[in-house]
Amino acid sequence: MNLNGKTVLITGGAHRVGKALALAVAQAGGKVIIHYGQSSSQAEQTQAEIRKLGGSAHLLPADLNDPRQMQDLIPRAAQIAPLDALVNNAAIFEDLEWADTDLASWNRHLMINLTAPFILSQSFARALGPKEGRIINILDWRALRPGVDHLPYTISKAGLAALTQSLAQALAPAITVNGMALGAILPPSDGGVGDEIVQKTPAGRWADLEEVQQTLLFLLTGPRYITGEIIHVDGGRHLV
């Protein structure tokens, strides 16, 4: 799983799962460009950790709620180094059921969780030209088993799952497009954590971040004949 000479842009790479993904790329020898929205101090801390390990990390701020900043992100990243891969990780996660979801919250989730990956993937493909590349979309097990909770988040991730499979066809053969559907990786940022999360997971435990990192590196360095796949890293949660 060697990424020497490769440059990977990770959206939302400043903290939580995004930070783990950035560290994985750097530890595999890749140059990582860490996009962040408002988490400047956390992004700087992640960059410092990577550089302390001898890795290469660059920071790139952008508000993915702003269409212009969204469209400029790939060209700005390409000025740092020619890109080889894009990891669409940035997302918002709010505990809203259908009765609590207004148009503003609906649009907010779709913009960050679905529209941004589409625009960035389109821009990434144009920037690559005939060069080979890889796109990894970070999903959620809920995307393929939608329920009534976290409605706008779930629907936006379901849309991202469909986008993953559509882009895998549209961008072939030069670019592979795959997804990682995560489960109980870290306690939710909205504080909605309880024993029932693990109790409903066949594996009976929270994930080890290293398991997420290994999956990312497999999709970034593994067989190019794999495209349009969504790998569940959820301990079997989507089966229950």
C-alpha positions in Angstrom: 0.0 0.0 0.0 2.5 2.5 -1.2 1.5 6.0 -2.2 5.0 7.4 -2.9 4.8 10.1 -5.5 1.0 10.4 -5.2 -1.0 13.4 -4.1 -4.4 13.0 -2.4 -6.9 15.7 -1.6 -9.1 14.9 1.4 -12.1 17.1 2.1 -12.9 17.6 5.7 -9.5 16.2 6.6 -8.9 18.2 9.7 -10.4 16.0 12.4 -12.2 12.8 13.3 -12.4 10.3 10.5 -10.9 12.8 8.0 -7.8 13.2 10.2 -7.4 9.4 10.3 -7.6 9.2 6.5 -5.1 12.0 6.1 -2.7 10.3 8.5 -3.1 7.0 6.5 -2.2 8.7 3.2 0.9 10.4 4.7 2.1 7.2 6.5 1.8 5.4 3.1 4.2 8.0 1.6 1.6 10.1 -0.2 1.4 13.9 -0.2 -1.9 14.9 1.4 -3.8 18.1 0.8 -6.1 18.7 3.8 -9.3 20.7 3.0 -11.1 22.2 5.9 -14.0 24.6 6.4 -13.9 26.2 9.8 -11.6 23.9 11.7 -8.4 25.8 11.1 -6.7 25.0 14.4 -7.5 21.3 14.1 -6.2 21.3 10.5 -3.0 22.9 11.7 -2.7 20.3 14.4 -3.2 17.4 11.9 -0.7 19.0 9.5 1.9 19.3 12.4 1.3 15.6 13.3 1.9 14.5 9.7 5.1 16.6 9.4 6.3 15.3 12.7 6.0 11.8 11.2 8.1 13.0 8.2 5.1 13.2 5.9 4.0 16.0 3.6 0.7 17.9 4.3 -0.7 21.1 2.9 -3.8 23.0 4.1 -6.6 24.3 1.9 -9.5 26.2 3.4 -12.8 26.4 1.5 -16.5 26.8 2.4 -18.3 24.1 0.6 -21.6 26.0 1.1 -20.2 28.5 -1.4 -20.5 27.3 -5.0 -17.6 29.5 -6.1 -15.2 28.2 -3.4 -16.4 24.7 -4.2 -15.6 25.0 -7.9 -12.2 26.6 -7.1 -11.0 23.9 -4.7 -9.6 21.5 -7.3 -7.7 24.1 -9.3 -6.2 25.5 -6.1 -5.2 22.0 -5.0 -3.7 21.3 -8.4 -1.5 24.4 -8.0 0.1 22.7 -4.9 0.7 19.5 -6.8 -0.9 17.5 -9.6 -3.7 15.4 -8.0 -3.9 11.6 -8.2 -6.9 11.0 -5.9 -9.8 12.7 -4.3 -11.4 11.6 -1.1 -14.9 13.1 -0.6 -15.1 13.0 3.2 -16.6 16.3 4.3 -20.1 16.0 5.6 -22.6 17.4 8.1 -24.6 15.1 10.4 -27.7 16.5 12.2 -30.2 14.6 14.1 -33.4 15.5 12.2 -36.5 13.4 11.5 -38.9 14.3 8.7 -41.1 16.5 10.9 -38.0 18.5 12.0 -36.5 18.9 8.6 -37.1 22.3 7.0 -35.9 23.4 3.5 -32.8 25.1 4.9 -31.6 22.0 6.7 -32.4 19.8 3.7 -30.5 22.0 1.3 -27.6 22.4 3.7 -27.1 18.6 3.9 -27.5 18.1 0.1 -25.0 20.9 -0.6 -22.2 19.6 1.6 -22.9 15.8 1.4 -23.9 15.4 -2.2 -23.5 18.5 -4.4 -19.9 19.1 -3.3 -18.7 15.5 -4.1 -20.4 15.9 -7.5 -18.8 19.2 -8.4 -15.4 18.2 -7.0 -15.4 14.9 -8.8 -16.3 16.6 -12.1 -13.6 19.2 -11.6 -11.1 16.5 -10.6 -11.8 14.5 -13.7 -11.3 17.5 -15.9 -8.1 18.4 -14.2 -6.7 14.9 -14.7 -7.3 14.8 -18.4 -6.1 11.4 -19.7 -4.2 10.6 -16.5 -5.4 7.8 -14.3 -6.9 8.7 -10.9 -9.1 7.5 -8.1 -12.1 8.9 -6.2 -13.2 7.6 -2.9 -16.6 8.7 -1.4 -17.1 8.3 2.3 -20.7 7.1 2.9 -22.6 5.6 5.8 -24.3 2.3 6.3 -27.6 4.2 6.5 -27.2 5.1 2.8 -28.2 1.6 1.8 -30.6 1.1 4.6 -32.5 4.4 5.0 -34.6 4.9 8.1 -36.5 7.8 9.6 -33.7 9.2 11.7 -31.2 11.7 10.5 -33.4 12.2 7.4 -31.5 14.8 5.3 -28.2 13.2 6.2 -29.3 9.8 5.2 -30.9 10.8 2.0 -27.9 12.9 1.0 -25.6 9.8 1.6 -28.0 7.6 -0.3 -27.7 10.0 -3.2 -23.9 9.8 -2.8 -24.1 6.0 -3.1 -25.9 6.4 -6.4 -23.5 9.0 -7.6 -20.6 6.7 -6.8 -21.9 4.0 -9.1 -22.9 6.5 -11.8 -19.5 8.2 -11.8 -17.8 4.8 -11.9 -19.3 4.3 -15.3 -19.0 7.9 -16.5 -15.3 8.3 -15.6 -14.1 4.8 -16.6 -11.6 3.6 -17.5 -9.2 6.4 -16.4 -10.8 7.0 -13.0 -12.0 4.4 -10.5 -14.8 5.5 -8.2 -15.6 3.6 -5.0 -17.2 4.2 -1.6 -16.7 3.3 2.0 -19.9 3.0 4.0 -18.9 3.5 7.6 -20.7 2.3 10.8 -19.7 2.7 14.4 -16.4 4.3 13.9 -16.4 7.2 16.4 -19.1 8.5 18.8 -21.4 10.8 16.7 -20.6 14.5 16.8 -24.2 15.3 17.7 -23.9 13.4 21.0 -26.4 10.7 20.1 -24.4 7.8 21.4 -25.5 4.9 23.5 -24.9 1.2 24.1 -27.5 0.3 21.5 -25.1 1.4 18.7 -22.7 -1.5 19.6 -25.5 -3.8 20.6 -27.0 -3.6 17.1 -23.6 -4.2 15.4 -22.9 -7.9 14.8 -19.2 -7.4 15.4 -20.1 -6.2 18.9 -17.7 -3.3 19.1 -16.7 0.0 17.8 -14.3 0.0 14.8 -10.6 0.6 15.1 -9.6 3.6 13.1 -6.8 1.5 11.6 -9.5 -0.6 10.0 -10.9 2.4 8.2 -7.4 3.5 7.2 -6.5 0.1 5.8 -9.7 0.1 3.7 -8.9 3.5 2.3 -5.4 2.5 1.3 -6.7 -0.6 -0.4 -9.0 1.5 -2.5 -6.3 4.0 -3.3 -3.6 1.4 -4.2 -5.4 -1.9 -4.9 -6.6 -3.4 -8.2 -7.9 -0.8 -10.7 -10.4 -3.5 -11.9 -12.5 -2.6 -8.8 -14.8 0.3 -9.5 -18.4 1.2 -8.5 -18.1 -0.8 -5.3 -19.3 0.3 -1.8 -17.4 -1.5 0.9 -19.2 -1.6 4.3 -16.8 -0.9 7.2 -19.5 -1.2 9.8 -19.1 -4.5 11.6 -22.1 -5.9 9.7 -24.5 -3.2 10.9 -26.2 -2.9 7.5 -27.3 -6.5 7.8 -29.4 -6.1 10.9 
